[in-house]
Amino acid sequence: MPARLPRPGRPAGGRSRRVLHALRTPIGATAAAMMALVALTAIVAPILWTDRANAHETASILAGPSAEHWIGTDAAGRDLFFRVLVATRLSVLLALGSTGIAVGIGLLLGTAPVLVGGWVSRAVTWFVGIAVAFPGFLLALFFAVIFGAGQTAAAFAIGLAGAPTFARLCQTLTGGIMNRDYVAAARIGGVSKLRLLTRHILPNIAEPLIVNATIGAGGVLLSFAGLSFLGLGVSAPAYDWGRLMYEGLSGIYIHPVAALAPGLAVMIAGMAFNLVGESAARALGLAALGELVPTHRLRRPAPLAAPMGSDEPDDGAVLRVRDLTVAFPTPAGPIHPVRGISFAVPAGGAVGLVGESGSGKSLTALAVAQLIEAPGEVGASELTFAGEAILGGDPRAHRHLLGTSLAMVFQDPMTSLNPTMRIGWQLAEVVREHGGASRQEGWERAVERLSAVRIADAPRRAHAYPHEFSGGMRQRAMIGMGVMGSPRLIIADEPTTALDVTVQEQVLDLLGSIRAADGVALLLISHDVSVVATVCDRVLVMYAGRIVEELAVDRLYGGARHPYTRLLVAAVPDMDTDLATPLPTIPGRPAPVSAIAQGCAFAARCPLADAVCRETDPEMVDDGRGSRVACWHAGEPFPDDAVPTVAVPVAVPQGESRGNAGGFAAADAGAAGAADCPVAGSPLAGSPTPTPEGGSA
Amino acid sequence: MSRLDFTDVTVRFGSGRGAIVAVDGATLSVPEGRIVGLVGESGSGKSTLARAAVGLVPLHSGAIALDGQPIPRHGPRRLQMVFQDPNSSLDPRMTVEESIGEVARFPANRAERRAEVARLLDLVHLDQSHATAYPAQLSGGQRQRVALARALAGRPDVIIADEITSSLDVSIQGTVLNLVRELQAELGLSMLFISHNLAVVRYVASLVAVMYRGQIVEHGPTEAVLGHPDHPYTRRLLAAIPTRSQRKPTP
């Protein structure tokens, strides 16, 4: 999955890149330009033009715009253009000061519950709740009246008025962080409350807080202008934009520009703050999406894989995939998490797709279901579902076919079901949308399907909401939704990973019986080989975006020929695992899709790898007995003479601890293969079973 | 290392008639230097029991004692916990060294702290170069090892491991399980190892307890409980495990 790519450099480096990226968007660029303009004016104007702004010209009092005075003069004959410019510094500084006061008090109130527990914390929360309900400007007016006129008093008034909003924000953000396990771990570790606050909470709430403070500063600027305009803020001889508007108002019918110009300045500065905050928020939000930033236009990748082993079209296949690729653009160029895979699911058959996370199995499922969203791109020389090519052509026709004949079941049914809608209606919606059934018919079908997926007392349970179902019931309801129509294929992506073993058994059982009863084909995706082995006839093993082996399920244990398949099978402990020896493990970590080296992608972790493997990617070879494998050393026994780890009671492979973030260097690969033979002393190593046709491929 | 005893522990959420009893009179011991596996379905109260032991949830009644002494609610605990998801149990803005060093109890100065972190990284087989890495730069298995190292940094008497391999890939799960067994053998750790996976528990734990609806329904040596289960729920659990021999005939 592209979202799980290792991010190079420390997170701070990612932040500066995000800032750079934000600057390249239109809003970001506008925000930066406006902010620079405001900041520059605030710094420079008072130095250069204070004298001109304060110079009285008795000859031209309340003059209109002219070549000499661009927007005229005020009642004392002072040039208004320069007064607006010079007022920038005071206006901005006061706004920043007030925002600082608001954020400071907000932080104190918002994080107080961390430091003091019990009734004090409840009282603070209660107080903030009430204070937040008061309109901010009214509160500011109230404080301004109490503190009296003057800019310091006004700054405090507006700051205090803004504090409850920030206090509430801090409370919410802090609450979210307090629920994280790392805070629990720190508390268990005896970390003091103050340190908890400074090391764990503040750094993690800083980003959203700063963004909100920046946006807030724009609002404060406006409030300040309002107070000064009412005569409660800055008083003469000092002047800010509000004060200038106040002075200009008296002559608004004779000389409107005098009041409008400072108003325009408030607007520009306020917008600058708001836009900076908005684009910062947007940049941070983008980062949460895994930095899938479309900076390059994608070119469709040429098929990377060898053509499928057997060329005859196997008729009766409900799904046929040839040279399927999935590509995502990244700032460093496109990546290919799925690199040209070919397979078929026969009608009524069950095919399992196994591999580690990041191998591309889920993306394969999404690509087949046409659920890859832009900027991701799907390519294939053939993608046929139920006899119809579904890549390209009229998307609406495909949507109808996929909507009625393909069912998807995801890992977490809670996020796939609408929490505010009764289960029965959600199921009914499927046939009403695609089958044109009436409300009544839809409901009846939903109840019937819910009992088919063994929801007890379905007529009553159909009225329940998703949260009233247990995890297993939700997953069964999802499967029920899948079979509302008459699907030809169910794609189940880790359907039982979130479930307990007993519930997992029920769900797998259910998938099996639906398949038997209705002749529905099944594509089951799982990282757990044993789950796939329970349900499927055939198994596809995926590694780094390619299928490395396809075999019948009864050959999975003992008859697998690809080293990766063999290691994957051996790595899962079961109830017969030998307790005397360490578990066999696969050294190193999955090859990152962003940097797949030349040659076989598994070579860096493979105990059989040699120079050829690191040079040339092996092609998929059919063994003529219904198995395909892509390996130069398919079926060869693992070396059991490399035994440095056997003498140690428990061997822990060093590969992963050595792993560099960017993937495996070629030099690293040899060491990982030979010295840390992962299976030495494991049941696999000495086993005579796996290699009847050793080396024949 | 020492022994951890749960005596008639009850944990309730809410009060009055609407209260939910998450743990219902559970009695369980983790003997010195042993790994006790705690199995059960989600919602059976396994994690609540663990969180009660480290003081993250309050007890309604009963007692949890370490060597016969009640566990202090504040300050450094003699009991450490490793969480299920290393993505959320490590602060994303702290380096490995900072995360581990924060909990390390004995070092007096910066150099000693660094040495202690190096010792702990070595213990969990992580390269020293990872000390300055942020969690985002590590794989799931590496992060879980950092979490283990942090738990060990508190020099605990007992470690509670709550589903520590559930969020890991099977290929990585093996390295963490091997590490747990190795640490137990080397350091004589006492550990409460919570998992819903019986095969995993069987591999690391010498004793096992089965939890069902807030109660411990069966406990004893792993071999005996899994070999000759008494309680119907334990039998159901065992029957549900997908194994290579139990493959259903294809229709």
HADDOCK unambig.tbl for C-alpha pairs under 7 A between the chains (distance, minus, plus):
assign (segid A and resid 6 and name CA) (segid B and resid 136 and name CA) 6.88 0.50 0.50
assign (segid A and resid 6 and name CA) (segid B and resid 137 and name CA) 5.78 0.50 0.50
assign (segid A and resid 7 and name CA) (segid B and resid 136 and name CA) 6.78 0.50 0.50
assign (segid A and resid 7 and name CA) (segid B and resid 137 and name CA) 6.18 0.50 0.50
assign (segid A and resid 10 and name CA) (segid B and resid 134 and name CA) 6.61 0.50 0.50
assign (segid A and resid 180 and name CA) (segid B and resid 88 and name CA) 6.04 0.50 0.50
assign (segid A and resid 180 and name CA) (segid B and resid 89 and name CA) 6.74 0.50 0.50
assign (segid A and resid 181 and name CA) (segid B and resid 83 and name CA) 6.98 0.50 0.50
assign (segid A and resid 181 and name CA) (segid B and resid 88 and name CA) 5.62 0.50 0.50
assign (segid A and resid 181 and name CA) (segid B and resid 89 and name CA) 4.35 0.50 0.50
assign (segid A and resid 182 and name CA) (segid B and resid 88 and name CA) 6.20 0.50 0.50
assign (segid A and resid 182 and name CA) (segid B and resid 89 and name CA) 3.90 0.50 0.50
assign (segid A and resid 182 and name CA) (segid B and resid 90 and name CA) 5.02 0.50 0.50
assign (segid A and resid 182 and name CA) (segid B and resid 91 and name CA) 5.76 0.50 0.50
assign (segid A and resid 185 and name CA) (segid B and resid 81 and name CA) 6.94 0.50 0.50
assign (segid A and resid 185 and name CA) (segid B and resid 89 and name CA) 6.88 0.50 0.50
assign (segid A and resid 188 and name CA) (segid B and resid 54 and name CA) 6.49 0.50 0.50
assign (segid A and resid 188 and name CA) (segid B and resid 76 and name CA) 6.76 0.50 0.50
assign (segid A and resid 188 and name CA) (segid B and resid 77 and name CA) 5.97 0.50 0.50
assign (segid A and resid 188 and name CA) (segid B and resid 80 and name CA) 6.40 0.50 0.50
assign (segid A and resid 189 and name CA) (segid B and resid 76 and name CA) 5.46 0.50 0.50
assign (segid A and resid 189 and name CA) (segid B and resid 77 and name CA) 6.21 0.50 0.50
assign (segid A and resid 189 and name CA) (segid B and resid 80 and name CA) 6.96 0.50 0.50
assign (segid A and resid 189 and name CA) (segid B and resid 103 and name CA) 5.13 0.50 0.50
assign (segid A and resid 189 and name CA) (segid B and resid 154 and name CA) 6.17 0.50 0.50
assign (segid A and resid 190 and name CA) (segid B and resid 74 and name CA) 6.98 0.50 0.50
assign (segid A and resid 190 and name CA) (segid B and resid 75 and name CA) 4.44 0.50 0.50
assign (segid A and resid 190 and name CA) (segid B and resid 76 and name CA) 3.75 0.50 0.50
assign (segid A and resid 190 and name CA) (segid B and resid 77 and name CA) 6.31 0.50 0.50
assign (segid A and resid 190 and name CA) (segid B and resid 103 and name CA) 6.92 0.50 0.50
assign (segid A and resid 191 and name CA) (segid B and resid 103 and name CA) 6.85 0.50 0.50
assign (segid A and resid 200 and name CA) (segid B and resid 91 and name CA) 6.82 0.50 0.50
assign (segid A and resid 356 and name CA) (segid B and resid 169 and name CA) 6.14 0.50 0.50
assign (segid A and resid 357 and name CA) (segid B and resid 169 and name CA) 6.73 0.50 0.50
assign (segid A and resid 500 and name CA) (segid B and resid 41 and name CA) 5.62 0.50 0.50
assign (segid A and resid 500 and name CA) (segid B and resid 42 and name CA) 6.62 0.50 0.50
assign (segid A and resid 500 and name CA) (segid B and resid 196 and name CA) 6.71 0.50 0.50
assign (segid A and resid 501 and name CA) (segid B and resid 237 and name CA) 6.82 0.50 0.50
assign (segid A and resid 501 and name CA) (segid B and resid 240 and name CA) 5.83 0.50 0.50
assign (segid A and resid 501 and name CA) (segid B and resid 241 and name CA) 6.23 0.50 0.50
assign (segid A and resid 502 and name CA) (segid B and resid 237 and name CA) 5.96 0.50 0.50
assign (segid A and resid 502 and name CA) (segid B and resid 240 and name CA) 5.16 0.50 0.50
assign (segid A and resid 505 and name CA) (segid B and resid 240 and name CA) 5.60 0.50 0.50
assign (segid A and resid 516 and name CA) (segid B and resid 251 and name CA) 5.52 0.50 0.50
assign (segid A and resid 527 and name CA) (segid B and resid 169 and name CA) 6.94 0.50 0.50
assign (segid A and resid 528 and name CA) (segid B and resid 170 and name CA) 6.86 0.50 0.50
assign (segid A and resid 530 and name CA) (segid B and resid 242 and name CA) 5.93 0.50 0.50
assign (segid A and resid 530 and name CA) (segid B and resid 243 and name CA) 6.31 0.50 0.50
assign (segid A and resid 530 and name CA) (segid B and resid 244 and name CA) 6.88 0.50 0.50
assign (segid A and resid 531 and name CA) (segid B and resid 242 and name CA) 6.32 0.50 0.50
assign (segid A and resid 534 and name CA) (segid B and resid 242 and name CA) 6.30 0.50 0.50
assign (segid A and resid 534 and name CA) (segid B and resid 247 and name CA) 5.08 0.50 0.50
assign (segid A and resid 534 and name CA) (segid B and resid 248 and name CA) 6.41 0.50 0.50
assign (segid A and resid 568 and name CA) (segid B and resid 171 and name CA) 6.41 0.50 0.50
assign (segid A and resid 571 and name CA) (segid B and resid 170 and name CA) 6.54 0.50 0.50
assign (segid A and resid 571 and name CA) (segid B and resid 171 and name CA) 5.74 0.50 0.50
assign (segid A and resid 571 and name CA) (segid B and resid 174 and name CA) 6.13 0.50 0.50
assign (segid A and resid 572 and name CA) (segid B and resid 170 and name CA) 6.07 0.50 0.50
assign (segid A and resid 573 and name CA) (segid B and resid 199 and name CA) 5.84 0.50 0.50
assign (segid A and resid 573 and name CA) (segid B and resid 200 and name CA) 6.38 0.50 0.50
assign (segid A and resid 574 and name CA) (segid B and resid 199 and name CA) 4.82 0.50 0.50
assign (segid A and resid 575 and name CA) (segid B and resid 199 and name CA) 5.19 0.50 0.50
assign (segid A and resid 579 and name CA) (segid B and resid 203 and name CA) 6.05 0.50 0.50
assign (segid A and resid 582 and name CA) (segid B and resid 178 and name CA) 5.91 0.50 0.50
assign (segid A and resid 583 and name CA) (segid B and resid 174 and name CA) 5.69 0.50 0.50
assign (segid A and resid 583 and name CA) (segid B and resid 178 and name CA) 6.46 0.50 0.50
assign (segid A and resid 584 and name CA) (segid B and resid 174 and name CA) 6.85 0.50 0.50
assign (segid A and resid 585 and name CA) (segid B and resid 171 and name CA) 5.92 0.50 0.50
assign (segid A and resid 585 and name CA) (segid B and resid 174 and name CA) 5.62 0.50 0.50
assign (segid A and resid 585 and name CA) (segid B and resid 175 and name CA) 6.22 0.50 0.50
assign (segid A and resid 586 and name CA) (segid B and resid 171 and name CA) 5.84 0.50 0.50
assign (segid A and resid 650 and name CA) (segid B and resid 178 and name CA) 6.59 0.50 0.50
assign (segid A and resid 650 and name CA) (segid B and resid 182 and name CA) 6.08 0.50 0.50
assign (segid A and resid 652 and name CA) (segid B and resid 175 and name CA) 6.25 0.50 0.50
assign (segid A and resid 652 and name CA) (segid B and resid 178 and name CA) 6.65 0.50 0.50
assign (segid A and resid 652 and name CA) (segid B and resid 179 and name CA) 6.95 0.50 0.50
assign (segid A and resid 657 and name CA) (segid B and resid 125 and name CA) 6.31 0.50 0.50
assign (segid A and resid 657 and name CA) (segid B and resid 126 and name CA) 4.76 0.50 0.50
assign (segid A and resid 657 and name CA) (segid B and resid 127 and name CA) 5.43 0.50 0.50
assign (segid A and resid 658 and name CA) (segid B and resid 127 and name CA) 6.07 0.50 0.50
assign (segid A and resid 661 and name CA) (segid B and resid 137 and name CA) 6.41 0.50 0.50
